[in-house]
Amino acid sequence: MTTLSISPQGQITLPAEILQINTWKGHSKLEMFCIGDTVVLRPAHDQKSNDISDLGGFFKDNSIVLTTEELCKPVDFNEE
């Protein structure tokens, strides 16, 4: 856990690790809200944007690679 300090101007600096994990860069827009005594930050989604390039990197960390055949294979929910 990292402890942050609030500047006299009410600003905080997010650790580089948090920025990298979330792929946030300078001037990224974030939404902030509270749940109880927890503050949550998440990317702000521009409702006006329909640009597919906004999804760039969305599946970046997905390590599962399936062939078309595997994707089309029926699922047997009884299989263990």
Helices and strands as residue ranges (DSSP letters): H 16-21, E 30-35, E 38-43, G 52-55, H 68-72
